[in-house]
Amino acid sequence: MTAVALRFEKLSTEGFGALASAHPAVLIPLEQTPQWAAFESSRGRTPYGIWAYYDGATLVAVASYLWSSRRFRKSLVAVNGPVWFVERTSDLEARLLQTVREQFGADPAVRPLYVRLQVQHLQDPATGPIEHGWYEREIVVDLTPSEAEIFKAFKPNARNSIRRAERAGVEIRSIERSDWSAVFSSELFPILEETAARDGFTSFESAYYEQLLEQLGDHLRLMVAYLDGQAISWLITTEYRGYSVYYFAASTQAARTVFAPYLLLWHAFKELKAAGNRSCGLTGIVSENYPQLINVTTFKRNFSKNIVEVPTTYDVPLDPVRYRVVAFALTARRTVPSAARSVTAAARARTGALLRRGSSGD
């Protein structure tokens, strides 16, 4: 039986604000707000609006969509969304998925190959995804207890590391907003480049972070750890409606030697708590689809045992046949070079063994 579609309407910035104000207990990720959409717009991306979904007069969910155009596939993406305002049952989620498919399938202004969003109860028409788009587990630190209680709840390794950083003379500074761009480009981006090279990932260019700081400054904090007057570690946090997130961070090898990231994050918790935030998400940790997060998981687990499951990102194809063709082609494109590398590596190993054997004097 086909699920009964929900009613949907596009929200203005004022309309979104009114709904949010009427539901103060609902956790709304910053990525699902008009403010984030404006930031993405400043980067040249195209927001496609924020939509509210209703079952009769009852608000069910809200989703902010971004237009994404990549080779062979155009899509609409709800980054870290949708936001649910009622219990997220399997039946109700089925109705939302069906609604999204009908909504954008019938929209003459947009013809995406698929709509990407988080799905808690995997079911038709959700499938895939072609690639994963958001972490699936995170650690969340409760900031409502006293500072002493928060500190006591850390693992002994974290508490000892914080004390060692203090003894080493690490100084923590909250950077003034007027100095964010200059400090980031001159002192902090080089640290990010070092971190990326060491840990094997690709960062955005400096302009991305500078734009983030400029556009979303009302919801951000920039904190830096210094040793002997030299910046060695930094972090950017976000906050919205009492929920904060440890969003970006980087550190030099010298910072790790003196345990600066531990002290820096502890100071961030204290500052976020003082500002009225009730909790702080530490973003992604290791999961089935993100095994590469194992190293950061070890660090984050020092601060809390509270692991929160995040619904996995899936695709809702609007042209299922073409979606399957594109998904197959992209999978083949990723796996064939990998297989070729494995064959080449095996051939090289075999050749090396033969050369060593040949030079052994047999």
matplotlib code that plots the C-alpha trace (Angstrom):
import matplotlib.pyplot as plt

x = [0.0, 1.3, 1.9, -0.4, 1.6, 2.1, 1.1, 4.1, 4.8, 7.8, 8.9, 10.1, 12.9, 10.2, 8.1, 11.0, 11.7, 8.1, 8.0, 11.3, 10.2, 7.0, 9.0, 11.9, 12.7, 13.4, 17.1, 17.6, 21.1, 22.6, 22.9, 19.1, 18.6, 18.3, 21.6, 23.4, 21.6, 22.8, 26.4, 26.2, 24.8, 27.8, 30.0, 28.2, 25.9, 22.2, 19.7, 16.4, 14.4, 13.2, 10.0, 7.7, 5.8, 2.4, 0.1, -3.2, -2.5, 0.4, 4.0, 5.9, 9.3, 11.3, 14.0, 16.4, 17.6, 20.7, 21.1, 24.1, 25.3, 28.1, 29.0, 26.2, 24.1, 22.2, 20.6, 18.9, 20.6, 19.2, 22.5, 22.1, 18.3, 15.4, 14.5, 11.7, 9.1, 7.1, 8.1, 10.0, 8.0, 8.6, 5.2, 5.5, 9.0, 7.6, 5.1, 7.7, 9.9, 7.0, 6.1, 9.6, 9.7, 6.3, 7.1, 10.4, 9.4, 6.5, 8.5, 9.1, 11.8, 14.2, 14.9, 17.3, 18.4, 17.8, 17.1, 19.6, 18.5, 18.9, 16.7, 16.3, 14.0, 15.4, 12.6, 11.4, 11.9, 15.2, 18.2, 22.0, 23.4, 25.8, 28.2, 27.7, 27.2, 27.2, 28.6, 26.5, 27.6, 28.9, 29.8, 27.8, 29.0, 26.4, 27.2, 24.4, 26.3, 28.8, 32.3, 33.7, 31.3, 31.9, 35.7, 35.3, 33.3, 36.2, 38.4, 41.6, 43.7, 41.8, 42.1, 45.8, 46.4, 44.7, 46.9, 50.0, 49.1, 48.7, 52.1, 53.7, 52.6, 49.9, 47.7, 44.2, 42.8, 39.3, 40.0, 38.0, 35.6, 37.2, 40.4, 39.1, 39.9, 43.4, 44.3, 42.9, 44.7, 48.1, 48.3, 45.8, 45.4, 49.1, 48.3, 45.3, 47.6, 50.0, 47.2, 45.8, 49.2, 49.8, 46.4, 45.8, 42.8, 42.1, 40.9, 39.0, 40.9, 41.5, 38.8, 36.1, 36.8, 37.2, 33.8, 32.3, 33.6, 32.3, 28.9, 28.0, 29.9, 26.8, 26.9, 30.6, 33.6, 37.2, 39.7, 43.4, 46.1, 49.4, 52.8, 55.5, 53.4, 53.1, 49.7, 49.8, 46.2, 42.7, 39.1, 35.8, 32.6, 29.0, 26.0, 22.3, 19.4, 21.5, 23.2, 26.9, 29.2, 33.0, 33.0, 36.6, 39.9, 43.6, 46.9, 50.6, 52.8, 54.2, 50.6, 50.1, 53.4, 52.2, 48.5, 47.2, 44.0, 42.8, 43.2, 41.7, 38.6, 38.1, 38.2, 35.7, 33.3, 33.5, 33.0, 30.1, 28.5, 28.8, 27.0, 24.0, 24.6, 23.3, 25.4, 28.2, 28.4, 31.9, 30.9, 31.6, 33.3, 34.0, 31.1, 30.4, 30.6, 33.3, 36.1, 38.6, 37.4, 39.0, 41.8, 39.6, 37.3, 40.0, 40.5, 36.8, 35.9, 38.1, 35.4, 32.1, 30.6, 27.4, 27.3, 24.4, 23.3, 22.7, 20.4, 22.3, 22.2, 20.3, 19.1, 15.5, 15.8, 13.4, 14.5, 15.2, 16.5, 18.9, 19.9, 20.9, 22.9, 24.8, 25.3, 26.7, 29.0, 30.4, 30.9, 32.8, 34.9, 35.9, 36.6, 38.4, 41.3, 41.5, 41.6, 44.2, 46.4, 46.1, 47.2, 50.1, 51.2, 51.1, 53.1, 55.7, 56.0, 56.4, 59.0, 60.9, 60.9, 62.3, 65.0, 66.0, 66.0, 68.1, 70.7, 71.0, 73.8, 71.7]
y = [0.0, 3.4, 5.7, 8.7, 11.8, 14.6, 18.2, 20.5, 24.2, 26.4, 28.5, 32.0, 33.0, 34.5, 31.3, 29.1, 31.3, 31.1, 27.3, 27.1, 29.4, 27.4, 24.2, 25.2, 21.6, 20.4, 20.1, 22.0, 21.5, 24.7, 23.2, 23.1, 26.8, 29.9, 31.1, 28.1, 28.4, 32.0, 30.8, 28.2, 30.8, 33.1, 30.2, 29.9, 27.0, 27.2, 26.7, 25.4, 26.4, 25.2, 23.1, 22.1, 18.8, 18.4, 15.5, 17.5, 20.4, 18.6, 19.7, 16.5, 17.6, 20.5, 20.1, 22.6, 21.6, 22.5, 22.1, 20.0, 19.6, 17.0, 15.1, 12.8, 13.6, 16.6, 16.3, 18.0, 17.4, 18.0, 18.4, 16.8, 16.8, 16.6, 17.9, 15.9, 17.6, 14.4, 10.8, 9.4, 6.2, 3.9, 4.6, 8.4, 8.3, 6.2, 9.0, 11.7, 9.7, 9.3, 12.9, 14.0, 11.8, 13.2, 16.8, 17.1, 14.7, 17.0, 20.3, 21.8, 24.1, 21.2, 17.8, 16.1, 12.5, 12.0, 13.7, 12.9, 13.0, 11.1, 8.0, 6.2, 3.4, 2.2, 1.4, 2.2, 4.6, 5.2, 3.4, 3.6, 6.0, 6.6, 8.0, 8.7, 12.3, 12.5, 10.7, 8.0, 8.1, 10.9, 11.6, 14.2, 15.9, 17.0, 20.6, 20.9, 19.6, 21.9, 22.3, 20.1, 17.3, 17.6, 17.4, 14.4, 12.5, 12.7, 9.6, 9.8, 10.2, 13.4, 14.8, 14.0, 15.4, 18.7, 19.0, 18.2, 20.9, 23.4, 22.5, 22.8, 26.4, 26.1, 29.2, 29.3, 32.4, 33.1, 35.2, 38.4, 38.3, 41.3, 39.4, 36.1, 36.3, 37.7, 35.2, 32.3, 33.0, 33.9, 31.6, 28.8, 27.7, 26.5, 24.3, 22.8, 22.1, 20.3, 18.3, 17.3, 16.2, 14.2, 12.5, 12.0, 14.1, 17.1, 20.3, 23.2, 26.3, 29.0, 31.2, 28.6, 28.9, 32.7, 32.9, 30.5, 32.8, 35.9, 34.6, 32.6, 34.6, 35.0, 31.2, 30.5, 30.6, 30.5, 29.4, 28.9, 27.2, 29.0, 27.8, 30.4, 32.9, 30.5, 29.1, 25.3, 24.2, 25.7, 24.8, 26.3, 25.6, 26.2, 26.9, 27.2, 27.1, 25.7, 23.0, 23.4, 21.4, 20.9, 21.5, 22.1, 21.6, 21.2, 20.9, 20.7, 17.8, 20.1, 20.6, 16.9, 16.5, 18.9, 17.7, 21.1, 19.8, 18.4, 21.7, 23.6, 21.5, 21.7, 25.5, 25.4, 23.3, 25.9, 28.8, 27.1, 26.2, 29.7, 30.9, 28.8, 25.7, 22.5, 20.0, 19.8, 17.3, 16.2, 15.2, 11.8, 8.8, 5.4, 3.5, 0.8, 3.3, 5.5, 3.2, 6.0, 7.9, 5.5, 7.8, 10.8, 8.4, 7.5, 11.2, 12.0, 9.0, 10.6, 13.2, 11.2, 7.8, 9.2, 7.9, 9.1, 7.2, 9.5, 8.3, 7.2, 9.3, 7.7, 8.7, 8.9, 8.4, 10.4, 8.4, 4.9, 3.4, 6.2, 6.3, 2.6, 3.1, 6.1, 4.3, 1.2, 3.4, 5.3, 2.1, 0.6, 3.7, 3.6, -0.2, -0.8, 1.6, 0.0, -3.5, -2.4, -0.9, -4.3, -6.2, -3.8, -4.0, -7.8, -7.9, -5.6, -7.7, -10.8, -9.2, -7.9, -11.4, -12.9, -10.2, -10.9, -14.6, -14.1, -12.1, -14.6, -16.6, -19.7]
z = [0.0, -0.9, 2.1, 2.4, 1.6, 4.0, 3.4, 2.8, 2.5, 1.9, 4.9, 4.9, 7.4, 9.6, 9.3, 10.3, 13.3, 14.4, 14.2, 16.0, 18.8, 19.2, 19.8, 22.2, 23.2, 19.6, 18.8, 15.5, 13.9, 12.7, 9.2, 9.0, 9.6, 7.3, 8.7, 7.3, 4.0, 3.7, 4.5, 1.7, -0.6, 0.1, -1.1, -4.4, -3.6, -4.2, -1.3, -2.4, 0.5, 3.9, 3.9, 6.7, 6.5, 8.2, 9.1, 9.1, 11.5, 13.2, 12.3, 11.6, 10.2, 8.7, 6.0, 4.5, 1.1, -0.8, -4.6, -5.5, -9.1, -9.7, -12.8, -13.9, -10.9, -9.7, -6.3, -3.4, 0.0, 3.5, 5.4, 8.9, 8.4, 8.4, 11.8, 13.5, 15.7, 16.6, 17.3, 14.3, 13.7, 10.7, 9.3, 9.6, 8.1, 5.2, 4.5, 4.6, 2.1, -0.2, 0.1, -0.7, -3.8, -5.0, -4.1, -6.0, -8.8, -9.7, -9.2, -12.7, -11.3, -10.3, -11.7, -9.3, -9.8, -6.1, -2.8, 0.0, 3.6, 6.9, 7.3, 10.6, 9.3, 6.0, 3.6, 0.1, -1.6, 0.2, -1.0, -1.5, -0.9, -3.8, -1.2, 2.5, 3.5, 7.3, 10.4, 12.1, 15.7, 17.9, 21.5, 23.3, 26.5, 29.1, 30.2, 32.7, 35.8, 37.6, 36.2, 38.9, 38.0, 34.3, 34.9, 37.2, 34.6, 32.1, 31.9, 34.0, 30.8, 29.9, 33.4, 33.6, 30.1, 31.0, 34.1, 32.1, 29.5, 32.3, 33.8, 30.4, 30.2, 27.5, 27.3, 26.0, 24.3, 23.0, 19.9, 19.5, 16.6, 14.9, 14.7, 13.5, 9.8, 10.3, 13.0, 11.1, 7.8, 9.3, 12.4, 12.2, 8.6, 8.5, 11.5, 9.6, 6.6, 9.0, 10.5, 7.1, 5.9, 9.0, 9.3, 5.5, 4.7, 2.5, 4.1, 2.6, 1.5, 4.1, 2.5, 3.4, 7.2, 7.0, 5.2, 7.8, 10.6, 8.9, 7.9, 11.0, 13.6, 15.8, 16.4, 16.5, 18.8, 17.9, 20.6, 20.3, 22.4, 22.6, 23.9, 24.3, 22.3, 19.3, 18.2, 18.3, 18.4, 17.7, 17.5, 16.2, 17.9, 16.8, 19.0, 18.4, 20.8, 23.7, 21.7, 20.8, 18.5, 18.4, 14.7, 13.4, 15.1, 14.2, 16.1, 15.5, 16.6, 19.3, 20.6, 20.9, 22.8, 25.5, 25.4, 24.3, 22.6, 25.9, 27.7, 24.8, 24.6, 28.4, 28.2, 25.4, 27.5, 30.3, 28.0, 26.2, 29.5, 30.8, 27.6, 28.4, 26.2, 27.7, 25.8, 23.3, 20.4, 19.5, 15.9, 14.3, 15.8, 14.2, 12.7, 10.0, 7.2, 8.8, 10.0, 9.3, 12.4, 14.8, 15.7, 16.7, 18.5, 20.9, 21.8, 22.0, 24.2, 27.0, 27.6, 27.8, 27.6, 26.0, 22.4, 20.3, 17.1, 14.2, 11.4, 8.3, 5.1, 2.2, -1.3, -2.5, -6.3, -8.5, -11.6, -10.2, -13.5, -14.2, -10.5, -10.7, -13.8, -12.3, -9.0, -10.8, -13.0, -10.0, -8.0, -10.9, -11.2, -7.6, -7.3, -10.6, -9.9, -6.4, -7.9, -10.4, -7.7, -5.8, -8.8, -9.5, -5.9, -6.0, -9.2, -7.8, -4.7, -6.8, -8.9, -5.8, -4.4, -7.6, -7.8, -4.2, -4.8, -7.9, -6.1, -3.2, -4.9, -5.7]

ax = plt.figure().add_subplot(projection="3d")
ax.plot(x, y, z, "-o")
ax.set_aspect("equal")
plt.show()
